């Protein structure tokens, strides 16, 4: 039994170290932590947790748990129980950690719908009465963005402080002077 635990610990440890080195050197992308978007595993909680990273960690801790319990004098059935518990705990903890890390990602898309009510500045003059589009610059989602803009009021010269009042389409907003 000790040989089986040692084999599991060495195999799991080798896989974990290889994954860590691959991550450090940029060879592993998002292939292992994207379980939130895999529809096949949404119905079964346990299958959703199975990834190469979690299984490698479970194998490592299965072996270490079994070896540790044998070292402290546990009989083989008790050592096997401890090994199973350590492996399942590692599987669950690594899966939970990876899902938490995956939630930290941002898609980086600036959503024009969030521009309503936000201030900005006219970049290229905006003609009066919605006759043509000018351009504005504004801060949206912690970045400077540029949109085409129209106004229902008087012409807005370059440098005028504005506020977005409506969305015309995906790249054009309606503004008014503040």
N, C-alpha and C positions, 0 to 999 in steps of 0.2 A: 504494500500500500504506500509505503514511503517513496518508492520509486515512481509511482504514478503521480503523487503530489509534486515531487521534484520535477518531473517531466512537464506537468502543467504549469508550474511556476516559471520554468525556464522558457517554455514556448510562449506563454502569455507575456512575460517580461521582455522577450525579444521583440514580439510584435508591438508592444507599447513603445519601446525605445525606437524602433524603426518608424513608427508613426510620428513620434516626437521629432525625430531628425528630419523626416520628410516635411513636416510642418515648418520647422525652422528654416529649411532651405527652399521653401515655397513650392514643393511638389504636390502638396495636398491642398486642394481648394475646398469648396463647400460640399464635397461629395458625401460626407459622413454626418453632417449636422442638420440636414434639410428634411427631417422627418415630419415637420409640421405640414408640409405641402404634399405628402405622399398619401393620396386618397385610399390606397389599398390597405393601409395600416390604421386608418381612423377607427375602424370597427373593433379592433383588438388592441387593448392597451399594451399588452406584453409584446406583441409583434412590432408595435411602433417603437419600442425601445431597442430592438435588436439592430445593432450596427457593428461594423468591424471594430470600432473603438470600444464599444461597451462590452462586446464578447471577449475581446483581448484582455480588458481589465478584469472581467469576471474570472477568466481562466487564470490570470496571474494571482488574484486574491484567493481563488479556490485552492491553488497549490500552496500559497503561503499560509493560509489558515489551517490547512491539513498538516503541513510540516510543523507549524508552531504548536498545535495541540498535541501532536505525537511527541514533540520535544519535551513538553511539560507532563508527559506520562498518561495521556488519555488513551483509552483503548480504541481500536480501529473504528467501531461504529460511531463512537462519540466524535472522533477526529473527522470522520466523513460528514457528520452533521454540522460541525463547526465549519468545515470547508465549504459545504453547500451554502450555509448562512453567509459566510464571508463573500463568496462569489456572487450571490444574489444581491447583497448589499452594495457591492462594487458596481454591478450592472445597473442597479437603480440610481445610485448616486451619480455615476458618469452620464447616464441618459438624462437625468434631471439637469445636471450642469450644462450639457451640450444644448439642451432645449432653451435654457436660460441665456446662454451665449448667442444662440440664433435669434432670439428676440431683440438683441441689441442692435441688429442690423437696421439700416435705413436705406430705402430705395433711392433716395436722392432726387426724387422728382419734385419740382416746384409745382404746386397745385394752384392754378389761377383762381379757383373758387375762394381760396383763403385771402385773396387780395382785397376783397370788399371791405371798405372802411379804413384801409391802410393809407398812410401818407406816402408821397413821392415827390418827384421833381420833373418838370417838363424838360426833356432832352432835345427834342426837335419840335418847333412850334406846332400847336394844334389849332387848325382853322376853326372858325365859329360855325355853329349850327349843324354839326355833324357832316359838313361838306367834304371833308377828307380827314385822313388819319395823320397824327403826329406820333411822337414817341415819348415815353416816360421811363424813368428809372426809379426803382423803389427797392426797399429791403423786404424780402419775402422768404420765410423759412431760413433765416440766418445767412442769406446771400443776396447780392445785388442782382436784380433781374431787370430786363428791358421788355416792355410791351408796346404794341401799337395802341394809340389812344384817340378817342373822339370826345367831343364835348358838345352839349346841347346849348351852352351859353356862348359868351363872347370868346374871341380868339385868346389863346393862352400862349404868351411868348416863352422862349427858352429861359429856364431858371425859375419859373413860377412854381410855388408850392401848391400841390394838388392833393385831392383825396379821391380814391376810387369809389364810385357809387354803383357801378353795375358791370357785369361781364357781358360783352357782346358775342365773343366766340373764344376759342382756345388761345388765341394770341392777341386779342384786342379787348380793351376795357374802356368803359366810359368814366370820365373824370369831371371834377369841378374844382375851381380854385378854392383855397382855404383862406 
